[in-house]
Amino acid sequence: MADGRNLDAVLADANRLVQVMTENPSLVLGDLTLDVVKAAVTKLNALKQSRDQMRVSLTKLVDDTNDQTKLVNSYVTRGRSGVKAVFGPNSAQYDQVGGTRQDERKPRSSKKPKTP
């Protein structure tokens, strides 16, 4: 929120204002009447409920997407391994499926201790 207050705190304060305005029907603050405040609180509650439902749906969608990503990635890994087994680790086909050809790999560095 812009002023740093969370939704629940604003709703609690608004409900207290509605209660005071209900107990004092003559309290009118310019164009701010009990009906205006009640309508705004009702709309805010509806928006909060809609937002919460959307968050649940979005969470499920994100989880489903992550699960499918893992599945597809496992297929890619298995496919790449299969192409490497069939065509070899230095083949163009292995390079095409995203593998690093054996000739393109950096040689391992020796683990000789550095002399000062």
FENSULFEN-V521874 format. One record per pair of residues at least 4 apart in sequence whose ideal C-beta (glycine too) atoms are under 7 Angstrom apart, sorted by the first residue. I is the first residue (numbers start at 0). J is the second residue. If there is no record, write none. Layout:
I/J + I/J
This chain:
0/4 + 0/5 + 4/8 + 4/9 + 6/10 + 6/47 + 7/11 + 8/12 + 9/13 + 10/14 + 10/40 + 10/43 + 11/15 + 12/16 + 13/17 + 13/36 + 13/40 + 14/18 + 14/40 + 15/19 + 16/20 + 16/36 + 17/21 + 17/33 + 17/36 + 17/37 + 17/40 + 18/22 + 19/23 + 20/26 + 20/33 + 20/36 + 21/33 + 27/32 + 30/35 + 31/35 + 31/36 + 33/37 + 34/38 + 35/39 + 36/40 + 37/41 + 38/42 + 39/43 + 40/44 + 41/45 + 42/46 + 43/47 + 44/48 + 45/49 + 46/50 + 47/51 + 48/52 + 49/53 + 50/54 + 51/55 + 52/56 + 53/57 + 54/58 + 55/59 + 56/60 + 57/61 + 58/62 + 59/63 + 60/64 + 61/65 + 62/66 + 63/67 + 64/68 + 65/69 + 66/70 + 67/71 + 68/72 + 69/73 + 70/74 + 71/75 + 72/76 + 73/77 + 74/78 + 75/79 + 76/80 + 77/81 + 78/82 + 78/96 + 79/83 + 79/96 + 79/97 + 79/98 + 80/84 + 81/85 + 82/86 + 82/92 + 82/93 + 82/96 + 83/88 + 83/93 + 83/98 + 86/90 + 86/92 + 86/93 + 87/93 + 88/93 + 88/101 + 89/100 + 89/101 + 89/102 + 91/95 + 92/96 + 93/98 + 93/100 + 94/98 + 94/100 + 99/103 + 99/104
